[in-house]
């Protein structure tokens, strides 16, 4: 997801890492930054205050009393069969970005990772749901004036379709700069793995599967976590905000293929509805997770509170 041109600073989230249990797997939310209030009307222009007002369950967690949408940037971290896995890497620090809200950021993201036992050297696998600026930023960090992989012992994994699309895309300079500082150094280090993700999904490890969710970008994937009969799904940008559960037709202004993005979102929500599976929104603010419940012509999210650090 890319955002609009904003200068209003966002409040820093608490350092305490929230987490959820999925069978025997613990999924941690690793906070980076709350996105500025103007992000919502730019990103999801059809999600007007009148639309939000029709769905009381969106307030106060997912929207303010004025209908303003709440959105975050964060990663999810989990251990699967001994592998320390990070799903998406946010915006990153110290990077030149066209958007003032994302330019030259200084967050304590790596300290938050360390708080849950994920030091850069210990991460085994980084899954990139897609190659947008706010999902690849911490792929790298600057050392002695050069951008180097933040997680030098990890394999970085993304869809082959996703990589091929951007390789052939006529990028503007801002996006070329993002690839130069956040994607190319990983490739040049030999750490990037490209995988084919068929309709039934691709198993990364027992209990960890990539599912194709094209539309927002052609090769975007969601990440399914399964353990001891429980299931969770990390959305990527197939769903940016819970308002899209109530109104699945609401799309993002940066969807590459809006028609396909809507079809993907509807299929994904129908698959999850009333199953008890946990939905973990890549840009959902706290409480971030919930169960998808069919309601009228759409759905609603029944929030599932996270356990704070130390519990």
Order of alpha helices (4+ residues) and beta strands (2+ residues): beta-beta-alpha-alpha-beta-beta-alpha-beta-alpha-beta-beta-beta-alpha-alpha-alpha-beta-beta-beta-beta-beta-alpha-alpha-beta-beta-beta
